[in-house]
């Protein structure tokens, strides 16, 4: 649409500004949602790391208990 009058030009500018503002708002909403998903992802990774650490500790404790039962003479109670 080629504006023919000053009013047409102002109307066109207003329409484009409104479209830009709507697009900008959509991008900001998307960025917030992506940020939220990113935080959830990092929380999940942290939970997995903690679970792995807990399993490793329990595994070490289990290994120590088995070793103590299997080799009671070598166990040192200092």
KAZI-V285530 format. One record per backbone hydrogen bond with DSSP energy under -0.5 kcal/mol. NH is the residue of the N-H (numbers start at 1). CO is the residue of the C=O. If there is no record, write none. Layout:
# KAZI-V285530
nh = {NH/NH}
co = {CO/CO}
This chain:
# KAZI-V285530
nh = {3/9/10/11/12/13/14/15/16/17/18/19/20/21/22/23/24/25/26/27/28/29/30/31/32/33/34/35/36/37/38/39/40/41/42/43/44/45/46/47/48/49/50/51/52/53/54/55/56/57/58/59/60/61/62/63/64/65/66/67/68/69/70/71/72/74/75/75/77/78}
co = {1/5/6/7/8/9/10/11/12/13/14/15/16/17/18/19/20/21/22/23/24/25/26/27/28/29/30/31/32/33/34/35/36/37/38/39/40/41/42/43/44/45/46/47/48/49/50/51/52/53/54/55/56/57/58/59/60/61/62/63/64/65/66/67/69/71/71/72/75/76}
